């Protein structure tokens, strides 16, 4: 009989286990991991650097980075926020450094520091770990004296007074929890790149623009801004990933076929852009159009725009008609692109959906349906933008569970 059994040997599972163990040194705690590897997602996250949190120290501001679950996390963020995360790791020998864009990484610049920290702390606290223990069933057993949980795996049966589900986006576990009685919000992918069918656009793979605005056609509320990256399949980068997160259910309903509008020069109003064009045209009358008129647009991308506007790059600026410029300006500020599918990067993979938050006591992250059943991490209907926010949701929930769970 364990005091606490944690399902999932990932970020949320280890963080929760360590915090419970530090508060309850005598507790008998077990982590069950379905695979043969611990902390696999932590290892590859952030390109192998592990973006552990974000330098956002205002809880009210922090919740704005969560398309789903943000308001529900407000209390947890006040209890254990981004600054607390940085301090937690620093106190355990892993200083965290914030970059200019707010993303926070271990000073070592490698995710292995986080992995090692978790493994060392778990060992120090006496947390037991068993690999290749895929959970197949969870049952509440009640006797005349007590109630406890029976957790079946593919090879064994375990018993525990408390269970914390930290299994991430696991379809199998959601089925088990649904069978138990919890409502599961249908999971759909979030944080994905947009595929397009334009081969000429694919040829620009690697080209980026620092600031664009992207909106979904006929959807006023789906608009984002930021950097964009052209890929061999279409469009990615922060602006695209952000839009995918906010519109994830709409995009799923459309089977990932829809139209977007891109303003490649959002820093200019319609009139400002016309004036800049006329000035450039007047001062560079004999220059060839293949020389880009706007420093914000890389030359390869500029040539692509000329192709779309059906303007020869060998033409002189002085010879561009007003009609041709109107076509080009329309592309620069209102470029209509057909999205036909998505691409998900494994290290950025996030799922929108999971256990319905209405069935969770968010002051403790305990189930409202079953006492002594807790949750932390992506198994819940919580997801965030890129930048360390998804990990922060794990840390905050895990810490609250550790503080709330009463063993004696």
Number of C-alpha atoms within 10 A of each C-alpha: 14 16 17 26 27 25 26 27 27 25 28 31 29 27 24 26 29 26 20 26 22 17 14 18 13 12 18 17 26 22 24 25 24 19 14 11 12 21 21 14 19 21 21 17 20 21 12 15 21 26 27 28 28 27 21 17 14 13 20 15 11 21 21 14 19 21 19 19 21 20 16 18 22 20 18 23 26 15 15 21 25 26 15 16 20 22 14 16 18 15 10 12 12 19 16 21 21 16 11 8 9 14 20 24 26 23 15 14 16 19 24 18 21 23 19 13 16 22 17 14 19 22 13 12 21 19 21 14 19 14 15 14 21 19 23 16 18 20 15 16 11 10 7 5 5 8 15 20 22 18 19 17 17 12 10 11 14 16 20 21 18 22 26 26 21 31 28 25 20 16 14 14 22 23 16 17 19 13 13 15 11 20 17 19 15 15 19 15 18 28 29 25 27 26 21 20 14 14 11 14 19 18 17 18 15 10 17 19 17 16 18 20 21 25 22 20 16 10 11 8 10 16 20 19 19 16 16 22 19 21 21 16 22 27 24 24 19 21 23 25 24 26 23 25 25 23 19 21 19 14 21 15 10 12 12 17 16 15 14 19 19 22 21 23 21 17 13 14 11 13 9 11 18 15 13 14 17 15 12 16 19 12 12 16 15 13 17 16 23 18 17 18 18 14 7 16 19 15 16 14 19 20 19 16 20 20 14 14 17 12 19 14 17 11 14 17 23 17 13 15 10 9 9 15 17 13 16 20 21 15 19 19 20 19 17 18 17 17 20 17 20 21 14 16 10 11 15 18 15 25 24 26 24 26 23 17 21 12 16 21 15 20 16 20 25 23 20 16 13 14 13 20 21 24 29 28 28 26 27 27 21 26 27 27 22 23 20 22 24 22 24 24 29 25 31 28 28 32 26 24 25 22 16 15 20 12 13 6
